[in-house]
Amino acid sequence: MNLWESVIASWQSLFGNKMRSGLTILGIVIGISAVVFLVSFGRGHMANMQAVFENMGANAIYVMNATRMSSEVSGGINNLTMEDAEAIAGSHLATAVEVVSPISETRGRVSYGNEDTVTAIRGGLPNIASVISYPVSNGRFINEDDVKRAGDVVLLGYKTAKDLFGESDPLDNYIRVAGRKMRVIGVMEEKGGMIGTADDFVLIPLSTMQARIMGSTNVKGRPVQTIAIKAFDPDSVDAAREQVTTILRQRHHIREGDDDDFNVIDMREIINRMLQVIGIFQIFLAAVGAISLLVGGIGIMNIMLVSVTERTREIGIRKAVGAKRRDILNQFLVESAMLSATGGIIGVLLAFIGTRLVTGAKMGTMTVNAPMSIDIVIIALSVAVFVGLASGAYPAFRAASLDPIESLRHE
């Protein structure tokens, strides 16, 4: 009996017991569909996060207050100031630094007519667009004149614009930002992604933020929450971090051995943390899939053992008329592989339907993307066939080892 004849015989046997075959492959279907769907979802989520990080700047470094959360909540003194940013920008030590842009941020109420929302209020300089991607879809970005005169102008994030204006054009309308009347000069393009504030914010000139919303000075100078820095290239990021740290430790009079009163992070650090989370997620996926496939494999082994018992007399007749041991072995291996492969195909189809249903859906500000690539399908089906062969190996060997005389006597 050649392989094709084994396939036909196996298919006839499986099709003749549809209910039993369907229940047998249920574990394989669940395992494959779950793994393929979740891996596709995970890849899409990873791509969304990567896009957000690229928008934040591949060469970007962010200096933040070490006590940022407590200072915002309690009203305490910020450790970072405009003078720190100016010192970094003007220092001969900062040879790896290309752009320095301080940022102030708080949360506040923004309103237009009867519509209002609580969102992030950011104060920045025009050069922030060189560090973080701020594409303007309508209107213009803040300029040096807006900063010099502390102008009451504002740019809206995509979501904030939708919350306040719906489908209307916000340009040149006046809104209230933390109670102050400001003119809308631009609207940002939609960024999406995993970070909730990617499209939910307003941006005003830093001088306006300091003078009219957060207060312009404290005992240390003009406070800022973050200093965004752009290194000349990705290879300069480590050098830029060291230079910025040295300059700020000197300015803040931090003794050797004492902890910094600021944090310096770059996108690589954020990506590494993200990869750790994704790694844990993938381990969880592997565990779920492995358990389902194990259950499915046990089911296949069990049903194949039952099949060997039911077909003992058939095996004896085939051996009596000249079937070789490998013919019996091949038929049962092919049958178990086909069982598992069928479950794998059904699982992949269910996963495909699932990914099509969720792609484009909104999870907060993130648009779900779950691409199902061919490599996932090939790996899933290969694993399904392997599980079938591994599960059917013992029943197949048992069937091939049956004594033809004893088999013929079997009732």
Helices and strands as residue ranges (DSSP letters): H 3-15, H 18-24, H 26-55, E 60-65, H 68-74, H 82-90, E 97-112, E 115-124, G 126-130, E 136-139, H 144-148, E 153-156, H 158-165, E 174-177, E 180-188, G 196-198, E 201-205, H 206-212, E 226-231, G 234-236, H 237-251, E 262-266, H 267-310, H 312-320, H 325-358, E 362-363, E 366-367, H 374-400, H 404-409
